[in-house]
Amino acid sequence: MRASRLAALAPACLGLILLSACQSVVAGPDREAADLLITGGTVFDGSLADGRRVDVVVDDGRISFVGEGARARFNAAKTIVAEGLIVAPGFIDPHTHADEDLSSPDAPRRANLAFAFQGVSSVVIGNDGFGAPDIAEQAQRMRGMGVGTNVAFLAGFGPIREAAVGLANRAPTEAELELMKASVRKSMCEGAWGLSAGLYYVPQNYAATDEVVALASVAGALGGYYDTHMRDESTYNISVTGAVAETLEIGRRAGLPVHISHIKALGPEVWGKSAEMIALIEAAQESGQRVSADQYPWSASGTRISNALVPRWALEGGLYALRMRFDDPDQQAAIRSGIADGLVRRGGADKLLITGSLEGAEVETGKTLAEVARSMGLDPVAAAIAILKQGDARVASFNMSEVDIAEFAHREWVVTGSDGSSGHPRKYASFPKAFRDLVADGDMPLARFIRRSSAQTAEIVGLVDRGYLKPGYAADIVIFDAREFAPRASYQEPDKLSTGVRFLIVNGEPLISDGKYTGALPGLPLVKRTQC
């Protein structure tokens, strides 16, 4: 959408006023009481329909009316005049790492403002197989402390496997597998929306396909979906196309929908593989399988040096065991070779930007691994080992092709996601960046962008009363200025709030009002109602 199209969406009149009912509507005995009236904006309801100039009425945390003539019918306690602004369902992020923020004793952290200022009203946590399986306890804690955005939970394969098998690189015994299946069932019965796996990560990487199918079958039987960071997004083991095939096999055999997290072709060796990946997925869809994916709009992924470069076998037992292996000359030589291979997959040491120190490592952020190596007087492999002997470091890995990114972005089954985590701008700016790339500077219709950021994601997760602006749905509503909706975060300054969101209504209560945080914590833990 070029400047002229943006101007058409956001006329010159940009008045935005929060009024009391007596200022906007004369009270009368024949008017229905309501909490909030939103009028004057262009409303996109979460479908692919064009925006309309209609009113939205909210009462008791729910949308009670969408249509014309609301001023004559309702006596609203408050009115938002959204002239020149976009009114849409609150965005839903299917892949975040907001767990720590939402569990923090610090109320401003629990407000989840990094996501809220992107227009996100609901987040999913527990992705990459890292989610704690104690869903009821998490939900109770968040309900008691209060959170800014809504939060939905996934049961994580990692903690479930560790509790049964530990960090060992082996298959589970029959008894251990039954213990894991019981844990998945318990999580689903407590309100998880599905099973999350990160088969790239140790110790989840040690699980064979059959093991994952066994656990996913439990989630599927209880109405859940399978969310996966695939076993490979490059050429680490079975290749990115092999990982897509495995993901589809898991969904097919377990009988549940599959959702591929942050879909990508990672590294020069697999650039261009998007076409083959898409073909595999769409063939499965044509056969009746439910397959979806999310994508963040950045050319750099975010991970750790250990995850990016170290061979999986060398991470058995964690970083402590890795450091012990460095003391064995033969093992260190094999690890060095593996790290060298990892650097090739990642496009070289100058493509790895250090964005944060972890676990006691002393490493300068804002420099590439190549620059850090030069300052240490070491080659990049030795520099990576030196960092890992101290701790670890976050990296932004510039390893994706813009052509592949665009190919995935325009598939109808791909939705907006952030994979939002500290040290990477995707936590603060993925939705507005996707909007700028795809709509403002691209050719994606605004209705399609809004749908892929709200209703479509709600349908993937299973949130039956969110994602649309329809009567009876939860009042999660974003009101934004299309001309100002933009990212401010960068790789150098990853924690800058995005601009353009004027109001964010969560469960009928403003979390953002007139572009400012209200201090409220209106979010709710969203738990799946499963008959167990």
C-alpha positions as CSV (number, residue, x, y, z in Angstrom):
1,M,0.0,0.0,0.0
2,R,1.6,3.2,-1.1
3,A,1.2,6.7,0.5
4,S,-2.0,7.5,-1.4
5,R,-3.6,4.2,-0.1
6,L,-2.5,5.0,3.4
7,A,-4.0,8.5,3.1
8,A,-7.3,7.0,1.9
9,L,-7.4,4.8,5.1
10,A,-6.5,7.7,7.4
11,P,-8.2,10.9,6.3
12,A,-6.9,14.3,7.3
13,C,-9.4,14.4,10.2
14,L,-7.8,12.4,12.9
15,G,-9.8,13.6,15.9
16,L,-9.8,11.1,18.8
17,I,-11.8,11.9,21.9
18,L,-12.8,9.9,24.9
19,L,-16.2,11.4,26.0
20,S,-18.6,10.8,28.8
21,A,-22.1,9.7,27.8
22,C,-23.6,13.1,28.6
23,Q,-21.2,14.8,26.2
24,S,-22.0,12.5,23.3
25,V,-25.5,11.2,23.6
26,V,-28.5,12.6,25.4
27,A,-29.8,9.9,27.8
28,G,-33.3,8.6,27.3
29,P,-35.4,5.9,28.8
30,D,-35.6,4.0,25.5
31,R,-31.9,3.7,25.0
32,E,-30.0,0.6,26.0
33,A,-27.2,1.0,28.5
34,A,-23.7,0.1,27.4
35,D,-20.1,0.6,28.7
36,L,-18.5,1.9,25.5
37,L,-19.3,3.1,22.0
38,I,-16.7,3.3,19.3
39,T,-17.8,5.4,16.4
40,G,-16.4,7.1,13.3
41,G,-13.7,4.6,12.5
42,T,-13.2,2.2,9.7
43,V,-14.1,-1.2,11.1
44,F,-12.5,-4.5,9.9
45,D,-14.3,-7.4,11.6
46,G,-11.6,-10.1,11.2
47,S,-13.0,-11.6,8.0
48,L,-11.8,-10.7,4.6
49,A,-14.5,-8.2,4.1
50,D,-13.6,-4.6,3.4
51,G,-13.6,-2.1,6.2
52,R,-16.9,-0.3,6.9
53,R,-17.9,2.9,8.7
54,V,-20.0,1.3,11.4
55,D,-20.2,1.6,15.2
56,V,-19.1,-0.9,17.7
57,V,-20.7,-1.2,21.1
58,V,-19.2,-2.9,24.2
59,D,-20.9,-4.0,27.4
60,D,-19.8,-6.1,30.2
61,G,-16.6,-7.1,28.5
62,R,-18.3,-8.3,25.3
63,I,-19.2,-6.8,21.9
64,S,-23.0,-6.2,22.0
65,F,-23.5,-4.5,18.6
66,V,-21.8,-3.8,15.3
67,G,-23.6,-1.7,12.8
68,E,-25.0,1.7,12.0
69,G,-27.1,4.1,14.2
70,A,-25.6,3.1,17.6
71,R,-25.8,6.6,18.9
72,A,-29.6,6.5,18.6
73,R,-29.9,3.1,20.2
74,F,-27.4,3.0,23.0
75,N,-26.6,5.2,26.0
76,A,-22.8,4.5,26.4
77,A,-20.9,5.5,29.5
78,K,-17.9,6.3,27.3
79,T,-17.4,7.0,23.7
80,I,-14.3,6.8,21.5
81,V,-14.5,8.9,18.3
82,A,-12.2,7.0,16.0
83,E,-12.4,9.3,13.0
84,G,-9.7,8.4,10.5
85,L,-8.6,5.3,12.4
86,I,-8.7,1.6,11.9
87,V,-10.9,-0.4,14.3
88,A,-10.0,-4.2,14.3
89,P,-10.0,-7.2,16.5
90,G,-7.1,-7.2,18.9
91,F,-4.2,-9.1,17.4
92,I,-3.3,-12.6,18.6
93,D,0.3,-13.7,18.7
94,P,0.6,-17.5,18.4
95,H,4.2,-17.8,19.4
96,T,5.8,-15.7,22.2
97,H,8.2,-16.1,25.0
98,A,6.3,-13.8,27.3
99,D,6.2,-16.3,30.2
100,E,8.6,-14.5,32.5
101,D,7.0,-11.1,31.9
102,L,3.5,-12.4,32.6
103,S,4.7,-14.2,35.8
104,S,6.8,-11.2,37.1
105,P,6.1,-9.7,40.5
106,D,6.5,-6.3,38.7
107,A,3.1,-5.1,37.5
108,P,4.4,-3.1,34.5
109,R,6.1,-6.2,33.2
110,R,2.9,-8.2,33.6
111,A,1.2,-5.5,31.5
112,N,3.1,-7.0,28.5
113,L,3.5,-3.6,26.9
114,A,6.0,-4.8,24.3
115,F,3.1,-6.7,22.7
116,A,0.3,-4.4,23.6
117,F,1.8,-1.4,21.7
118,Q,1.8,-3.7,18.6
119,G,-2.0,-4.1,19.0
120,V,-1.7,-7.6,20.5
121,S,-4.4,-8.4,23.0
122,S,-3.7,-12.1,23.4
123,V,-0.5,-14.1,23.4
124,V,0.3,-17.8,23.4
125,I,3.1,-19.1,25.7
126,G,4.8,-22.4,26.1
127,N,6.1,-22.5,22.5
128,D,9.2,-24.4,21.3
129,G,8.4,-27.1,23.7
130,F,9.5,-25.0,26.7
131,G,6.0,-24.6,28.3
132,A,5.6,-25.7,31.9
133,P,2.9,-28.4,32.1
134,D,1.3,-27.0,35.3
135,I,-1.4,-25.1,33.3
136,A,-3.9,-24.7,36.2
137,E,-1.2,-23.3,38.5
138,Q,0.0,-20.8,35.9
139,A,-3.6,-19.7,35.1
140,Q,-4.4,-19.3,38.8
141,R,-1.3,-17.2,39.5
142,M,-1.9,-14.9,36.5
143,R,-5.5,-14.5,37.4
144,G,-4.6,-13.6,40.9
145,M,-1.8,-11.1,40.1
146,G,-3.4,-9.6,37.0
147,V,-1.9,-9.4,33.5
148,G,-2.2,-6.9,30.7
149,T,-2.9,-9.1,27.7
150,N,-4.8,-12.4,27.6
151,V,-2.6,-15.5,27.7
152,A,-3.2,-19.0,26.3
153,F,-1.1,-21.9,27.3
154,L,0.6,-24.8,25.5
155,A,2.1,-27.9,27.2
156,G,5.8,-28.1,26.6
157,F,7.3,-31.4,25.4
158,G,10.7,-30.4,26.9
159,P,9.7,-30.3,30.6
160,I,7.5,-33.3,30.2
161,R,10.3,-35.4,28.7
162,E,12.9,-34.1,31.2
163,A,10.6,-35.0,34.2
164,A,10.4,-38.6,32.9
165,V,13.7,-39.3,31.1
166,G,16.0,-36.5,32.3
167,L,18.6,-35.1,29.9
168,A,19.7,-38.5,28.6
169,N,20.0,-39.1,24.8
170,R,17.9,-42.3,24.7
171,A,14.4,-43.5,24.1
172,P,12.0,-43.6,27.0
173,T,11.0,-46.9,28.6
174,E,7.4,-48.0,28.3
175,A,6.8,-46.8,31.8
176,E,8.4,-43.4,31.1
177,L,6.3,-43.0,27.9
178,E,3.1,-43.7,29.9
179,L,4.2,-41.1,32.4
180,M,4.7,-38.5,29.7
181,K,1.4,-39.3,28.1
182,A,-0.3,-38.9,31.5
183,S,1.4,-35.5,31.9
184,V,0.1,-34.3,28.5
185,R,-3.3,-35.5,29.4
186,K,-3.2,-33.6,32.7
187,S,-2.1,-30.4,31.0
188,M,-4.8,-30.7,28.4
189,C,-7.4,-31.3,31.1
190,E,-6.1,-28.2,33.0
191,G,-6.7,-26.0,30.0
192,A,-3.7,-26.3,27.5
193,W,-4.7,-25.7,23.9
194,G,-2.2,-28.2,22.6
195,L,1.2,-29.8,22.7
196,S,4.3,-27.7,21.9
197,A,7.6,-29.3,20.8
198,G,11.0,-27.9,19.9
199,L,12.6,-30.9,18.3
200,Y,15.7,-28.9,17.4
201,Y,16.5,-28.4,21.1
202,V,18.2,-30.7,23.5
203,P,16.8,-32.9,25.0
204,Q,13.7,-32.8,22.8
205,N,16.0,-33.5,19.9
206,Y,16.6,-37.0,21.3
207,A,13.0,-38.0,20.8
208,A,12.2,-40.2,17.8
209,T,9.1,-39.5,15.7
210,D,7.2,-42.3,17.2
211,E,7.6,-40.8,20.7
212,V,6.3,-37.5,19.6
213,V,3.4,-39.1,17.8
214,A,2.4,-40.9,21.0
215,L,2.2,-37.7,23.0
216,A,0.6,-35.7,20.2
217,S,-2.1,-38.3,20.0
218,V,-3.1,-37.6,23.5
219,A,-3.4,-33.9,22.8
220,G,-5.3,-34.6,19.6
221,A,-7.8,-36.9,21.3
222,L,-8.6,-34.0,23.7
223,G,-9.1,-31.4,20.9
224,G,-5.7,-29.9,20.9
225,Y,-3.2,-29.0,18.2
226,Y,0.5,-29.7,17.7
227,D,2.8,-26.6,17.6
228,T,6.3,-27.2,16.5
229,H,9.7,-25.7,16.2
230,M,10.7,-28.3,13.6
231,R,13.6,-30.7,14.1
232,D,15.6,-28.8,11.4
233,E,15.2,-25.5,9.7
234,S,18.5,-25.8,7.8
235,T,20.8,-28.8,7.3
236,Y,21.6,-29.7,10.9
237,N,20.2,-33.3,10.7
238,I,17.2,-34.3,8.5
239,S,17.1,-31.0,6.5
240,V,14.4,-28.4,6.5
241,T,12.3,-30.4,3.9
242,G,12.8,-33.6,5.9
243,A,11.5,-31.7,9.0
244,V,8.4,-30.5,7.2
245,A,7.8,-34.1,6.1
246,E,8.2,-35.3,9.7
247,T,5.9,-32.6,11.0
248,L,3.2,-33.6,8.6
249,E,3.7,-37.3,9.5
250,I,3.2,-36.5,13.2
251,G,0.0,-34.6,12.5
252,R,-1.3,-37.3,10.2
253,R,-0.5,-40.3,12.5
254,A,-1.6,-38.4,15.7
255,G,-4.8,-37.1,14.1
256,L,-4.5,-33.5,15.0
257,P,-3.9,-30.1,13.3
258,V,-0.2,-29.1,13.1
259,H,1.1,-25.5,13.3
260,I,4.7,-24.8,12.2
261,S,6.3,-22.1,14.3
262,H,8.3,-19.2,12.7
263,I,8.5,-21.0,9.3
264,K,11.7,-20.3,7.5
265,A,14.6,-21.7,5.4
266,L,17.6,-20.9,7.6
267,G,21.0,-20.4,6.0
268,P,22.4,-20.1,2.4
269,E,22.4,-23.9,2.0
270,V,18.6,-24.0,2.0
271,W,17.7,-20.7,0.5
272,G,15.1,-21.3,-2.2
273,K,13.7,-24.4,-0.4
274,S,10.6,-22.4,0.5
275,A,9.0,-23.6,-2.8
276,E,9.5,-27.3,-1.9
277,M,8.3,-26.7,1.7
278,I,5.2,-25.0,0.5
279,A,4.5,-27.8,-2.0
280,L,4.7,-30.4,0.7
281,I,2.4,-28.5,3.0
282,E,-0.2,-27.7,0.3
283,A,-0.3,-31.2,-0.9
284,A,-1.1,-32.3,2.7
285,Q,-3.8,-29.7,2.9
286,E,-5.3,-30.9,-0.4
287,S,-5.5,-34.4,1.1
288,G,-7.5,-33.0,4.1
289,Q,-4.8,-32.4,6.6
290,R,-5.0,-29.2,8.7
291,V,-1.7,-27.4,8.5
292,S,-0.8,-23.8,9.3
293,A,2.3,-21.7,10.2
294,D,3.3,-18.4,11.7
295,Q,6.0,-16.1,10.5
296,Y,7.9,-13.1,11.8
297,P,8.9,-10.4,9.3
298,W,12.6,-10.3,10.1
299,S,15.6,-11.6,8.1
300,A,17.5,-12.5,11.3
301,S,16.4,-15.2,13.7
302,G,17.1,-15.0,17.4
303,T,18.9,-17.8,19.4
304,R,21.9,-18.5,21.5
305,I,25.5,-19.4,20.4
306,S,25.0,-22.8,21.9
307,N,21.8,-23.5,19.9
308,A,23.1,-21.9,16.7
309,L,26.6,-23.6,16.5
310,V,27.1,-26.5,18.9
311,P,26.4,-30.0,17.7
312,R,23.4,-31.6,19.4
313,W,25.3,-34.5,20.8
314,A,27.7,-32.2,22.6
315,L,24.8,-30.5,24.5
316,E,23.7,-33.7,26.2
317,G,23.6,-32.9,29.8
318,G,23.5,-29.2,29.3
319,L,26.2,-26.5,29.2
320,Y,28.0,-27.9,32.2
321,A,28.5,-31.2,30.4
322,L,29.6,-29.3,27.3
323,R,32.3,-27.5,29.2
324,M,33.6,-30.9,30.5
325,R,33.8,-32.1,26.9
326,F,36.0,-29.1,26.1
327,D,38.6,-30.7,28.4
328,D,38.8,-33.8,26.3
329,P,41.1,-33.1,23.3
330,D,39.3,-35.5,21.0
331,Q,35.8,-34.3,21.9
332,Q,36.9,-30.6,21.7
333,A,38.2,-31.3,18.2
334,A,34.9,-32.8,17.2
335,I,33.0,-29.8,18.7
336,R,35.3,-27.4,16.9
337,S,34.5,-29.1,13.6
338,G,30.8,-28.9,14.4
339,I,30.9,-25.2,15.3
340,A,32.8,-24.5,12.0
341,D,30.0,-26.3,10.2
342,G,27.4,-24.3,12.1
343,L,29.1,-21.1,11.1
344,V,28.8,-22.1,7.4
345,R,25.1,-22.9,7.9
346,R,24.6,-19.5,9.5
347,G,26.4,-17.6,6.7
348,G,29.6,-16.9,8.6
349,A,30.6,-15.2,11.9
350,D,29.9,-11.7,10.5
351,K,26.2,-12.8,10.2
352,L,25.9,-13.4,14.0
353,L,25.2,-10.2,16.0
354,I,25.7,-10.6,19.7
355,T,22.6,-9.1,21.4
356,G,23.0,-10.2,25.0
357,S,25.2,-12.0,27.5
358,L,23.9,-15.1,29.3
359,E,24.9,-17.1,32.3
360,G,27.9,-15.1,33.3
361,A,29.6,-14.7,30.0
362,E,31.5,-11.4,29.4
363,V,31.0,-10.5,25.8
364,E,30.3,-7.1,24.2
365,T,26.9,-6.8,22.7
366,G,26.2,-4.9,19.5
367,K,29.1,-6.5,17.7
368,T,29.2,-9.5,15.4
369,L,31.0,-12.7,16.4
370,A,33.6,-11.9,13.8
371,E,34.3,-8.6,15.5
372,V,34.4,-10.1,18.9
373,A,36.8,-12.8,17.7
374,R,39.1,-10.1,16.3
375,S,39.1,-8.2,19.6
376,M,39.9,-11.4,21.4
377,G,42.7,-12.2,18.9
378,L,41.0,-15.5,18.1
379,D,39.4,-17.2,15.2
380,P,35.5,-17.3,15.3
381,V,35.4,-20.9,16.4
382,A,37.8,-20.3,19.3
383,A,35.9,-17.2,20.2
384,A,32.6,-19.1,20.4
385,I,34.2,-21.7,22.6
386,A,35.7,-19.0,24.9
387,I,32.2,-17.5,25.3
388,L,30.7,-20.9,26.0
389,K,33.3,-21.7,28.6
390,Q,32.1,-18.7,30.5
391,G,28.3,-18.9,29.8
392,D,26.4,-18.2,26.6
393,A,25.2,-15.3,24.5
394,R,22.1,-14.3,22.6
395,V,22.6,-13.7,18.9
396,A,20.6,-12.3,16.0
397,S,21.4,-14.6,13.1
398,F,21.1,-12.9,9.7
399,N,20.4,-16.1,7.8
400,M,17.2,-15.8,5.7
401,S,16.5,-14.9,2.1
402,E,14.0,-12.0,1.4
403,V,12.6,-14.1,-1.4
404,D,11.8,-17.0,0.9
405,I,10.3,-14.6,3.5
406,A,8.0,-13.2,0.8
407,E,7.0,-16.6,-0.5
408,F,5.9,-17.7,3.0
409,A,4.2,-14.4,3.8
410,H,1.7,-14.6,1.0
411,R,0.5,-18.1,1.6
412,E,-3.1,-18.1,2.9
413,W,-2.2,-20.5,5.7
414,V,0.5,-18.3,7.2
415,V,-0.3,-15.9,10.1
416,T,1.6,-13.2,11.9
417,G,3.7,-14.2,14.8
418,S,6.6,-12.7,16.7
419,D,8.6,-15.5,18.5
420,G,9.1,-12.5,20.8
421,S,12.0,-12.8,23.2
422,S,14.5,-10.4,24.7
423,G,17.4,-9.0,22.7
424,H,15.6,-9.1,19.3
425,P,13.3,-6.4,17.9
426,R,10.7,-9.0,17.0
427,K,9.4,-8.9,20.6
428,Y,8.5,-5.2,20.3
429,A,7.8,-4.7,16.6
430,S,6.8,-7.7,14.6
431,F,3.1,-6.8,13.9
432,P,3.8,-3.2,12.8
433,K,6.8,-4.3,10.8
434,A,4.7,-6.9,9.0
435,F,2.1,-4.2,8.4
436,R,4.7,-1.9,6.8
437,D,6.2,-4.6,4.7
438,L,3.1,-6.3,3.5
439,V,0.5,-3.6,3.4
440,A,1.9,-0.1,3.6
441,D,4.9,-0.9,1.3
442,G,3.4,-4.0,-0.3
443,D,0.2,-5.2,-2.0
444,M,-1.5,-7.2,0.7
445,P,-5.1,-5.9,1.4
446,L,-5.5,-4.5,4.9
447,A,-8.4,-6.9,5.6
448,R,-6.1,-9.9,4.8
449,F,-3.4,-8.5,7.2
450,I,-5.9,-8.0,10.0
451,R,-7.4,-11.5,9.5
452,R,-3.9,-13.2,9.5
453,S,-3.2,-11.3,12.7
454,S,-6.5,-12.0,14.6
455,A,-9.3,-14.2,13.5
456,Q,-7.3,-16.8,11.6
457,T,-4.9,-17.2,14.5
458,A,-7.9,-17.6,16.9
459,E,-9.2,-20.4,14.7
460,I,-5.8,-22.1,14.7
461,V,-5.5,-22.0,18.5
462,G,-9.2,-22.8,19.1
463,L,-10.2,-19.5,20.7
464,V,-13.9,-19.6,19.8
465,D,-14.9,-16.2,21.2
466,R,-12.0,-14.0,20.1
467,G,-10.5,-12.7,16.8
468,Y,-13.7,-11.2,15.4
469,L,-15.7,-8.0,16.0
470,K,-19.0,-9.7,16.3
471,P,-21.8,-9.5,18.9
472,G,-21.2,-12.0,21.6
473,Y,-17.4,-12.0,21.1
474,A,-15.0,-10.9,23.8
475,A,-14.3,-7.1,23.5
476,D,-10.6,-7.3,22.4
477,I,-10.2,-4.3,20.1
478,V,-7.3,-2.4,18.6
479,I,-7.8,1.1,17.3
480,F,-4.7,2.3,15.3
481,D,-3.6,5.0,12.9
482,A,-2.5,3.3,9.7
483,R,-0.2,6.1,8.8
484,E,1.7,5.9,12.2
485,F,1.5,2.1,12.9
486,A,5.2,1.4,12.6
487,P,8.1,-0.3,14.4
488,R,10.7,1.7,16.3
489,A,12.8,-1.3,17.7
490,S,15.9,-2.3,15.8
491,Y,18.7,-4.8,16.3
492,Q,20.7,-2.1,18.0
493,E,17.8,-0.9,20.1
494,P,15.5,-3.9,20.4
495,D,13.3,-2.7,23.2
496,K,11.6,0.4,21.8
497,L,7.8,0.4,21.8
498,S,6.0,0.6,18.5
499,T,3.9,3.6,17.5
500,G,0.4,4.0,16.0
501,V,-1.8,2.1,18.5
502,R,-4.2,4.7,20.0
503,F,-6.4,2.3,21.9
504,L,-6.2,-1.3,22.9
505,I,-9.3,-2.7,24.6
506,V,-8.9,-6.0,26.4
507,N,-12.0,-7.7,27.7
508,G,-13.8,-4.3,27.4
509,E,-11.2,-2.3,29.4
510,P,-8.6,0.0,27.9
511,L,-5.0,-1.2,28.3
512,I,-3.9,1.6,26.1
513,S,-5.9,4.9,25.9
514,D,-5.0,7.8,23.6
515,G,-1.6,6.1,23.0
516,K,-0.6,5.7,26.7
517,Y,-0.6,2.8,29.1
518,T,-3.6,3.1,31.5
519,G,-2.1,1.2,34.4
520,A,-4.8,-1.5,34.1
521,L,-4.3,-5.2,34.0
522,P,-7.4,-6.4,32.2
523,G,-6.0,-9.6,30.6
524,L,-7.3,-13.1,31.4
525,P,-5.7,-16.6,31.3
526,L,-7.5,-18.3,28.5
527,V,-7.9,-22.0,29.2
528,K,-9.4,-24.6,27.0
529,R,-12.6,-26.2,28.4
530,T,-11.9,-29.9,27.9
531,Q,-14.1,-32.8,29.0
532,C,-11.8,-35.2,30.8
